[in-house]
Amino acid sequence: MSNTAFKVAVLGGGISGAVCASTLARNGISVTLFESARGPGGRMSQRREKAEDGKELHFDHGAPFFSVSNPEVVRLVQEWESRGLVAEWKEKFGFFDFQTLKFDSIEQEGLSKRFVGVPGMNSICKALCSESGVESKFGVGIGRVEWLNDEKLWSLIGVDGQNLGQFKGLVASDKNIVSTRIAEVTGRVPPLDLKLLPELSEKLHNLPVRPCFAVMLAFAEPLSTIPVKGFSIKNSKVLSWAYCDSSKPGRSTTSERWVLHSTAEYAENIIAQTGLKKPSDVILNKVAEELFQEFRSTGANISQPFFKKAHRWFCRGSAFPATSIAQEEKCLWDRNKRLAICGDFCVSPNVEGAIDSGLAAALRLRDISSSCL
């Protein structure tokens, strides 16, 4: 049954917000999704870069893959797989120990199911945000969220002061909407005042996160001495994870592309020296070189890349969550104000947790929508 009179705004176009918006639309609810970036994805974004020779390069520089176990999420991923949005990444993975300078625990090929978006991690969010019933507005930042008590509606104001509309329901899938940390980065207060949510404010106040630097590398020739296409790293203060992005299904193989992730400790040390503002090119170049040199210290015969660039996952709430604040409920919910807050920080700090939380938020609003008309 159509329920287009019950308008819902979804703030954030990462996987949690995209899943929530798509699920609401499939239940006949009118949805408008707002995303401050130029496109959807969040930490499932795909980065497009150009080498010095003009060659275009693509990197999944956030979440490298995801696994699923929850039956509801499994069913959703199977649907995406049937649509060609997702494929299994069937490669060997393992560990590298900097104490022994050896690769170990190398698993059988495809032993654990790891899924990736095709042709990029952001493909899933792109498809969900363009489904029938979802109106997506990219490049639109939210400056202020107001609760109109007399009308029982949410009013959204853009960062440019533009009136973005009024809605009966609101979903915040971007923790910057409520996080006080955004003020330290941008100088602006969070759009949604936690005073409006006295029962939820304690859980939302100053959500802990793990910052991370990602370094994108492109090589002319394969790194054939590395026995796996992805590996976790033990006993390094610099590197935590490395993976061959170009080995994923649906990717270009004209060059071999690797992505390195720093440890949270390393990122925190850099941020302590440079502050929370956007890092300079000098700092990013320093980070890129330090992570690359640690990568070479594995002892593998690693040549010089023809492309090397660092990205900081910290600004605008994009750091990886360090806690789960609503594991049982799967999202935070204010029934009286018809507000759901969802994301990986609610269930578990990974892609499956974000999907699960987005589904839960959509179902809360679906269930209450019929009683509000």
C-alpha positions in Angstrom: 0.0 0.0 0.0 1.3 3.4 -0.9 2.1 5.7 1.9 3.6 8.7 0.1 2.0 11.2 2.5 4.4 10.0 5.2 7.5 11.7 4.0 10.9 10.7 5.5 14.2 12.4 5.2 17.3 10.2 5.3 20.6 12.0 6.2 23.7 10.3 4.8 24.3 8.2 1.7 26.5 5.5 3.1 25.4 1.9 3.1 23.2 2.3 6.2 21.4 5.3 4.9 21.1 3.8 1.4 19.7 0.5 2.7 17.2 2.4 4.9 16.0 4.6 2.1 15.6 1.7 -0.3 13.7 -0.4 2.2 11.4 2.5 3.1 10.7 3.2 -0.6 9.9 -0.5 -1.2 7.3 -0.2 1.5 5.6 2.7 -0.3 7.0 5.5 1.8 8.2 8.7 0.2 11.9 9.2 0.9 14.3 12.0 0.3 18.0 11.2 0.9 20.5 14.0 1.6 24.2 13.5 1.2 26.8 16.3 1.5 29.3 14.5 -0.8 29.1 14.4 -4.5 27.9 10.8 -4.5 26.9 8.0 -2.2 29.1 5.5 -0.5 30.7 6.9 2.7 33.4 4.5 3.7 32.3 2.3 0.8 33.2 5.1 -1.7 35.5 4.5 -4.6 38.2 7.0 -5.2 39.0 8.1 -8.8 42.5 9.4 -9.3 44.7 10.3 -12.3 48.3 9.2 -12.7 50.9 11.6 -14.2 50.4 10.1 -17.6 46.7 10.8 -17.4 45.7 7.2 -16.8 42.6 7.0 -14.6 42.9 4.8 -11.5 40.1 3.6 -9.2 40.6 2.5 -5.5 38.2 1.2 -2.9 40.1 3.1 -0.2 37.7 2.6 2.7 36.0 -0.8 3.5 37.9 -3.3 1.3 35.2 -6.0 1.5 32.4 -7.3 3.7 31.2 -10.6 5.1 27.6 -11.4 6.2 26.1 -13.9 8.7 22.7 -12.3 9.7 20.0 -14.1 7.8 18.2 -10.9 6.8 21.4 -9.3 5.6 22.4 -12.5 3.8 19.1 -12.5 1.8 19.6 -8.8 0.9 23.2 -9.5 -0.3 21.9 -12.5 -2.4 19.5 -10.2 -4.1 22.3 -7.7 -4.8 24.4 -10.6 -6.2 21.6 -11.6 -8.5 21.5 -8.0 -9.8 25.2 -8.0 -10.5 25.9 -5.3 -7.8 28.0 -7.7 -5.6 30.4 -10.5 -6.3 32.5 -12.8 -4.1 36.2 -11.9 -3.8 37.8 -15.3 -4.2 41.4 -14.8 -3.2 43.8 -16.0 -0.6 44.2 -14.0 2.6 46.6 -14.2 5.5 48.7 -12.4 8.1 52.1 -10.9 8.1 54.1 -10.7 11.3 56.7 -8.0 11.5 58.5 -9.8 14.3 59.2 -12.9 12.3 59.0 -11.1 8.9 56.9 -14.0 7.6 53.5 -14.5 6.1 51.4 -17.0 8.1 47.9 -18.4 8.5 47.4 -18.3 4.7 44.0 -19.7 4.1 42.6 -21.7 1.3 41.4 -19.7 -1.7 37.8 -18.5 -1.1 37.6 -20.3 2.2 35.8 -17.3 3.8 33.2 -15.5 1.7 34.1 -11.9 1.2 31.9 -9.7 -0.9 32.7 -6.6 -2.8 30.6 -4.1 -4.8 31.0 -4.4 -8.6 32.6 -2.5 -10.3 33.3 -0.5 -7.1 32.3 -0.8 -3.5 30.1 2.2 -4.0 28.0 0.4 -6.7 25.6 -0.9 -4.1 24.9 2.5 -2.6 24.6 4.0 -6.1 21.9 1.5 -7.1 19.9 1.8 -3.8 19.9 5.6 -4.0 18.5 5.6 -7.5 15.7 3.1 -6.9 12.1 4.1 -7.6 10.7 6.1 -4.7 14.0 7.4 -3.5 14.8 11.1 -4.3 18.5 11.6 -3.7 20.1 15.0 -3.3 23.9 14.9 -3.4 26.2 17.8 -2.6 23.6 19.1 -0.1 24.9 19.6 3.5 22.5 19.9 6.4 23.1 23.0 8.5 20.3 22.7 11.0 17.6 20.1 11.9 14.6 21.5 13.8 11.7 19.8 15.5 8.4 21.8 14.9 6.5 20.7 18.0 3.1 22.2 17.0 3.1 20.5 13.6 5.0 17.4 14.8 7.3 17.7 11.8 11.1 17.8 11.2 12.3 20.8 9.3 15.7 20.7 7.5 17.8 23.8 6.7 20.8 23.5 4.4 24.3 24.8 5.3 23.5 27.7 2.9 20.3 28.6 4.8 18.0 27.0 2.2 14.8 25.4 3.4 15.0 21.8 2.4 11.5 20.8 3.4 9.5 19.3 6.3 9.2 15.6 7.0 7.2 13.4 9.3 10.1 11.0 9.9 13.8 11.5 10.1 16.7 9.1 9.8 20.2 10.2 10.7 22.7 7.6 9.3 25.6 10.1 9.5 26.9 10.5 13.0 28.1 14.0 12.2 24.4 15.0 12.4 24.7 14.6 16.2 28.4 14.3 17.0 30.0 17.2 18.9 33.3 16.3 17.2 32.1 18.0 14.0 32.5 21.4 15.7 36.2 20.7 16.3 36.7 20.0 12.6 34.4 22.6 10.9 33.7 25.2 13.6 30.0 24.5 13.2 27.7 22.9 15.8 26.1 19.6 14.9 22.9 20.1 13.0 20.8 18.1 15.4 20.8 19.4 19.0 21.0 16.5 21.4 18.8 18.5 23.8 15.9 17.4 21.6 16.8 13.8 22.4 17.3 13.6 26.2 16.8 9.8 26.3 19.4 9.2 23.6 21.9 12.0 24.2 24.1 10.1 26.6 24.7 7.3 24.1 25.4 9.8 21.3 27.6 12.2 23.2 31.2 12.1 21.8 31.1 8.8 20.0 34.6 7.2 20.1 36.2 6.5 16.7 39.4 5.1 15.3 41.0 7.3 12.8 42.9 5.8 9.9 45.1 6.8 6.9 44.7 5.0 3.7 47.4 5.0 1.0 46.6 4.2 -2.6 49.4 2.6 -4.7 49.6 1.7 -8.4 52.3 -0.5 -9.9 53.2 -1.2 -13.5 53.9 -4.8 -12.8 52.3 -7.3 -10.4 53.9 -7.8 -6.9 54.4 -11.5 -7.5 56.4 -12.2 -4.4 53.4 -11.4 -2.1 51.6 -14.8 -1.6 48.2 -13.3 -0.8 45.9 -10.6 -2.1 45.1 -9.3 1.3 46.7 -9.5 4.7 46.3 -8.3 8.2 49.5 -7.1 9.9 50.8 -8.0 13.3 53.4 -6.1 15.4 53.6 -2.9 13.3 52.9 0.5 14.8 52.3 1.8 11.3 50.4 -0.7 9.1 47.3 -2.7 10.0 46.1 -4.0 6.7 47.1 -4.3 3.0 45.1 -5.5 0.0 45.4 -5.8 -3.8 42.4 -3.7 -4.9 42.8 -4.6 -8.6 42.4 -8.4 -7.8 38.7 -7.9 -7.0 36.1 -9.0 -9.6 35.1 -6.4 -12.1 38.2 -4.2 -11.7 40.6 -3.0 -14.4 43.8 -5.0 -14.5 45.8 -2.6 -16.6 47.9 -1.9 -13.4 48.2 -3.6 -10.0 46.7 -1.4 -7.3 47.2 -1.8 -3.6 45.6 0.0 -0.6 47.3 0.2 2.7 45.6 1.1 6.0 47.4 2.6 8.9 47.0 1.6 12.5 44.8 3.8 14.7 47.8 4.5 16.8 49.8 5.9 13.9 46.8 8.1 12.7 46.3 9.4 16.2 49.9 10.4 16.5 49.8 12.3 13.2 46.5 14.0 14.2 48.1 15.0 17.6 50.8 16.8 15.7 48.7 18.4 12.9 45.3 19.0 14.5 41.9 18.0 13.2 41.7 20.3 10.2 42.2 18.9 6.7 45.9 17.7 6.4 48.2 19.6 4.0 49.7 17.9 1.0 53.0 17.9 2.8 51.6 15.8 5.6 49.7 13.5 3.3 52.9 12.9 1.2 54.8 12.2 4.4 52.1 9.7 5.5 52.1 8.0 2.0 55.9 7.6 2.1 56.0 6.2 5.7 53.2 3.7 5.0 54.8 2.6 1.7 58.2 2.1 3.4 56.6 0.0 6.1 55.0 -2.0 3.3 58.4 -2.6 1.7 59.8 -3.6 5.0 57.9 -6.9 4.7 60.9 -8.1 2.7 58.8 -8.7 -0.4 60.4 -7.4 -3.6 58.2 -4.3 -3.9 59.0 -2.0 -6.8 58.4 1.8 -6.8 54.8 2.6 -7.6 54.0 5.0 -10.4 51.1 6.4 -8.2 51.1 7.0 -4.5 48.6 9.1 -2.5 47.3 9.2 1.1 43.7 9.9 2.4 42.7 10.5 6.0 39.6 8.8 7.3 38.7 11.2 10.1 37.1 14.4 8.9 33.3 14.6 8.7 32.7 11.6 10.9 34.3 9.2 8.5 36.6 7.5 11.0 35.9 3.9 11.8 33.7 3.5 14.9 35.2 2.1 18.1 32.1 1.0 19.9 28.5 -0.2 19.4 25.8 1.7 21.2 22.6 -0.2 20.3 23.5 -3.8 19.7 20.1 -5.2 20.7 17.8 -2.6 19.2 20.1 -2.2 16.2 19.3 1.5 15.9 18.4 4.4 18.3 14.7 5.2 18.1 12.5 8.1 19.4 8.9 7.0 18.7 7.3 10.3 19.7 9.5 12.3 17.3 9.7 9.5 14.7 13.4 9.7 14.6 15.8 6.8 13.9 19.6 7.0 14.2 21.4 4.2 12.5 24.9 3.1 11.3 27.7 0.8 12.0 28.3 2.5 15.3 24.9 1.1 16.5 25.3 -2.7 15.8 28.9 -3.6 14.9 31.8 -1.6 13.4 31.6 -3.1 9.9 29.5 -3.1 6.7 27.2 -5.8 7.9 26.5 -3.9 11.1 25.7 -0.8 9.0 23.3 -2.7 6.7 21.6 -4.4 9.7 21.1 -1.0 11.4 19.7 0.6 8.3 17.2 -2.2 7.9 16.1 -1.8 11.6 15.6 2.0 11.2 13.5 1.5 8.1 11.3 -1.1 9.8 10.7 1.2 12.8 9.4 4.0 10.5 7.4 1.6 8.4 5.6 0.2 11.4 4.7 3.7 12.7 3.8 5.3 9.4 0.3 3.9 9.1 -0.7 5.3 12.5 0.3 8.8 11.6 -2.0 9.4 8.6 
